[in-house]
Each structure stands twice: as C-alpha cells, then as structure tokens.
Amino acid sequence: MKRKFSILLLLAGSILLLNGCKKKHEEVDLSSIHTTAARETMAPTTAQEEETTTEEEETTKASDDAGQISSQTLSYHPQDNVNITIAYPEISNMNDSGKQEQVNQLLKENASSLYTSMEADGNLESMDIKCRVESLDRNRATVVYTGSYKLKDGAYPVSVFFTNTVDLQQVKSLGINDYSDAYTMAGYLMSDDVEFYQVNSELKNALLEYRATQTLEDYTNLFNQADFPLKSSDGTADFPQSFSYLNQSTLYFSIPVPHALGDYAIVSFPMDGK
C-alpha cells in the first residue's frame, strides 16, 4: 500500500509540474504582444527620422536654389608702378563657370583700361580708383568706379568717374544706347528739365552756364561714344568721356566739365517719365 501511495503522490506531483510549465509557456507566448507594442512605439520614431532627412534634403535644395550670386573686390597693381591701384569686382556663384570666367576677365580688362590707355606716353604719375557694385543679379552686374589720377606734369589730380554694366548671360558690356538713345539724352541735357545729381544750386548754375557753351550735336556725339566697350578711332581705342548706368528706373550719365566744376558732372534721367 505504501508503495502504491508513493506512486500516486509521484504522479500527482508530475501533473502539477506539467501544469505549471504549461502556464509559464503560455506567458512566454504572450510576450509577442509586447513585441508588437514595441514595433508600434518605434514606428513614429522611424517616421520622424525620415521626415527629418527629407527636410534636410529640401533645405539643401532650397539653399542651392537661393544661392545668391556675389562679388568680392580685388585690386589691380601693375608691376612697374606701385602708385597705381585700381579696384574691381570678381563675380562668383554664377550658374555657368565658363561664362563666369569670361565675365570676370571682361570686368578686369575694363576696370584697368583707363590705366592702359594712359600708360603708353609715360606721363602718368599715380592713379587710385575704387569700385562700388551698384547692383548685381543673375542677369546683370553694374559697377561704378570713382577716384583720381595725376600726371607727372599736372598741377593737380584729375577726378575720375566711369561705370561698367555687364550682361552676364551674353557676356557683354551695355551702354546708354541700350537704355535710351544718344539724341534723346542730349536733348534732355539741353532742356530746362535737366537734373544734375547731387549738386547744390550754386554748382548747378555753374554747370548750366558751361552747358550753354556746348551744342546738341556735341552731346549727341559724346553719348554715341559713351560707355564700354571701347570704341576705336584711327585704329586706336579711346577711353570714353561719358559713362552711364541704370538704377531703379533712373538713368545716370556723366559729362566732362572743367576741373573747376569737378572734372565731371552726373545727370539723372527718370526712365518712368516722372
């Protein structure tokens, strides 16, 4: 009897042990719920990473599209004359690197052309020219140059004003006849409506007196030879005596005047007719 009872107890314990193992096994199977929950928790994180990546790509693209064309100022110094300093701009960030190189070469050549046109006679003592980029976009660059030069036999420095407007797509210089025409600007200059840029009443009266010594034909011829590119006469390139540039619907152009009046005067013409 004892032996049978022992066997019964052993069988009962085995059954309980199996039941216990079964319950634990079922609990392990339930862990799949936690795995699913974990995937649901990770899903938004993965989506956020993808969104961040997309935003970075869009930011980079937007930065490329919005990359502004820009310029820096360089200086031209001939090796044989330390008294010559000519500032000029160098354009960067153009879409076409080949055109950019051509544009920069054109800007440098034009900026230094006053010096190269005067150096041959050996009478140039010094020259100091500064530049200002008046406007710049992907189609056009407008540069204004001001300064002075002195001749070896000169009693005083001569004030200088010239400009260079470059069509960046066609790589060519633009002049007054690209905005208006020489005859119309000469007529405006000779009219009572003429406006001189940044002058006081005393200087304006003196400029009007000087203007009276010139003719409509004189100024028409002057403006037909204005601006870059350099025009040739008798096979030689002459540096223009008049320059122009357009800024915010106003055309500005210069005329030569006696030294006592400043060497040059600038006339402003409203292109919108106001």
C-alpha positions in Angstrom: 0.0 0.0 0.0 2.7 2.4 0.9 4.3 1.7 -2.5 1.1 2.4 -4.4 0.5 5.6 -2.4 4.0 6.8 -3.2 3.4 6.2 -6.8 0.2 8.1 -6.7 1.9 11.0 -5.0 4.6 11.0 -7.6 2.1 11.0 -10.4 0.2 13.9 -8.8 3.4 15.9 -8.5 4.2 15.3 -12.1 0.8 16.6 -13.2 1.2 19.7 -11.1 4.7 20.3 -12.5 3.4 19.9 -16.1 0.6 22.3 -15.4 3.0 24.8 -14.0 5.2 24.5 -17.0 2.3 25.0 -19.3 1.3 28.2 -17.7 4.8 29.5 -17.9 4.9 28.6 -21.6 1.7 30.4 -22.2 3.2 33.5 -20.5 6.1 33.4 -22.8 3.8 33.2 -25.8 2.0 36.4 -24.6 5.3 38.3 -24.9 4.5 38.6 -28.6 2.1 41.3 -27.6 4.9 43.3 -26.1 6.9 42.9 -29.3 4.0 44.3 -31.3 3.7 47.2 -28.9 7.4 47.8 -29.2 7.1 48.0 -33.0 4.2 50.4 -32.7 6.3 52.5 -30.4 9.3 52.5 -32.7 7.2 53.3 -35.8 6.7 57.0 -35.1 10.5 57.4 -34.4 11.4 55.9 -37.7 8.9 58.2 -39.5 10.4 61.2 -37.7 13.8 60.2 -38.9 12.6 60.0 -42.5 10.9 63.4 -42.1 14.0 65.0 -40.7 16.0 63.6 -43.6 13.5 64.9 -46.1 13.6 68.3 -44.5 17.4 68.4 -44.7 17.3 67.5 -48.4 14.7 70.2 -49.0 16.8 72.7 -47.1 19.9 71.8 -49.1 18.0 72.1 -52.3 16.4 75.4 -51.3 19.9 76.7 -50.3 21.2 75.7 -53.7 18.3 77.5 -55.5 18.6 80.5 -53.3 22.4 80.7 -53.5 23.0 84.4 -54.2 25.4 85.5 -56.9 28.0 87.5 -55.1 31.2 89.5 -55.7 34.4 90.4 -53.9 36.7 93.3 -54.6 40.2 92.8 -56.0 42.9 95.3 -56.8 45.0 95.7 -59.9 48.6 96.8 -59.4 50.9 97.0 -62.4 54.3 95.6 -61.5 56.2 98.6 -62.9 54.3 101.2 -60.9 53.4 100.9 -57.2 51.4 104.1 -57.4 48.7 102.6 -59.4 45.8 100.9 -57.6 42.6 100.0 -59.4 39.8 98.1 -57.5 37.5 95.9 -59.5 34.9 93.2 -58.6 35.1 89.5 -59.2 31.8 87.7 -59.6 31.2 84.3 -58.0 28.4 81.7 -57.8 27.2 82.1 -61.4 25.4 79.0 -62.8 27.9 78.8 -65.8 31.5 78.7 -64.6 32.7 79.3 -68.2 30.7 82.5 -68.5 31.8 83.5 -65.0 35.4 83.3 -66.1 34.7 85.4 -69.2 32.7 88.0 -67.2 35.4 88.4 -64.6 38.0 88.8 -67.4 35.9 91.5 -69.0 35.4 93.3 -65.7 39.1 93.4 -65.0 40.0 94.5 -68.6 37.5 97.3 -68.5 38.5 98.5 -65.0 42.2 98.7 -65.9 41.6 100.2 -69.4 41.9 103.8 -68.2 45.4 103.0 -67.0 46.4 101.0 -70.1 45.1 103.9 -72.3 47.3 106.4 -70.5 50.5 104.4 -69.7 51.9 104.5 -73.2 53.0 108.1 -73.1 54.8 107.6 -69.8 53.3 110.7 -68.2 51.1 109.0 -65.6 52.4 109.5 -62.1 49.7 107.9 -60.0 46.2 106.5 -60.1 43.8 105.5 -57.4 40.4 104.0 -58.5 37.8 102.5 -56.2 34.8 100.5 -57.2 31.2 100.0 -55.9 28.9 97.3 -57.1 25.7 99.3 -57.7 23.5 96.2 -58.5 24.0 92.5 -59.1 21.7 89.7 -60.0 22.0 86.6 -62.2 21.4 88.7 -65.4 23.4 91.9 -64.9 26.2 93.5 -62.9 26.5 97.2 -62.6 29.8 98.7 -61.3 30.6 102.3 -60.5 34.2 103.5 -60.4 35.4 106.7 -58.8 38.9 108.1 -58.0 41.6 110.2 -59.5 44.8 110.2 -61.3 47.8 112.6 -61.6 50.1 113.3 -64.5 53.8 114.0 -63.9 53.4 117.4 -65.5 50.0 118.0 -64.0 49.3 120.7 -61.4 46.6 118.7 -59.6 44.9 115.3 -59.6 42.0 114.8 -62.0 38.8 113.3 -60.7 37.5 110.1 -62.4 34.1 108.6 -62.9 33.3 105.6 -65.1 30.9 102.7 -65.0 30.6 99.2 -66.4 27.3 97.4 -66.8 27.7 93.7 -68.0 25.1 91.4 -69.3 26.1 88.2 -67.5 24.3 85.9 -69.9 25.7 87.4 -73.1 29.0 88.4 -71.5 29.0 91.9 -73.0 29.0 95.5 -71.8 25.9 97.6 -72.0 25.8 101.4 -72.7 23.5 104.3 -72.8 22.1 103.3 -76.2 20.8 100.1 -74.6 18.5 102.1 -72.3 17.7 105.1 -74.5 19.4 106.8 -77.3 22.1 109.5 -77.6 20.0 112.1 -79.3 17.2 111.9 -76.7 19.6 112.2 -73.8 21.4 115.1 -75.4 18.0 116.8 -75.9 17.2 116.2 -72.2 20.6 117.6 -71.1 20.0 120.7 -73.1 16.4 121.2 -71.8 15.1 123.2 -68.9 14.1 119.9 -67.2 17.6 118.6 -66.8 18.6 117.4 -63.3 22.2 117.2 -62.1 22.8 114.5 -59.5 24.0 115.6 -56.0 24.9 119.2 -56.7 23.9 122.4 -54.9 22.2 125.3 -56.5 25.5 127.2 -57.0 27.2 124.4 -58.8 24.1 123.7 -60.8 24.1 127.3 -62.1 27.7 127.0 -63.0 27.0 123.7 -64.8 24.2 125.3 -66.8 26.5 128.1 -67.8 29.0 125.6 -69.1 26.3 123.7 -70.8 25.4 126.8 -72.8 28.9 126.6 -74.5 28.0 123.2 -75.9 25.6 122.1 -78.6 23.0 119.4 -79.1 25.3 117.8 -81.7 28.3 117.9 -79.3 26.4 115.9 -76.7 24.8 113.5 -79.2 28.3 112.7 -80.5 29.6 112.4 -76.9 26.9 109.9 -75.9 27.3 107.9 -79.1 30.9 107.2 -77.9 29.9 106.6 -74.3 30.5 103.5 -72.2 32.2 100.2 -72.7 33.1 98.5 -75.0 35.9 100.9 -76.1 35.3 102.5 -79.5 38.1 102.9 -82.0 39.1 106.0 -83.9 42.0 105.8 -86.3 42.7 102.3 -85.3 43.2 103.1 -81.6 40.8 102.5 -78.7 39.7 105.7 -77.0 38.6 105.7 -73.3 35.1 107.2 -73.3 34.5 110.6 -71.8 30.9 109.7 -70.8 29.5 106.8 -68.9 26.1 105.7 -67.8 24.2 103.2 -65.6 20.6 102.4 -64.8 19.4 102.1 -61.2 15.8 101.8 -60.0 14.2 103.3 -63.2 16.7 106.2 -63.2 19.4 106.5 -65.9 22.5 108.3 -64.7 25.1 109.5 -67.2 28.2 111.7 -66.9 29.5 114.6 -68.9 33.0 116.0 -68.8 33.3 119.5 -67.4 36.2 121.9 -66.5 38.3 121.0 -63.4 36.9 124.0 -61.5 33.5 122.3 -61.8 34.7 118.9 -60.6 36.0 117.3 -63.9 32.7 115.5 -64.4 29.0 116.0 -63.7 26.3 113.4 -63.4 22.9 113.9 -65.0 19.8 111.9 -63.7 17.0 111.0 -66.1 13.8 109.3 -64.8 13.1 106.5 -67.2 9.5 106.2 -66.0 8.8 109.7 -67.2 8.2 111.2 -63.7 
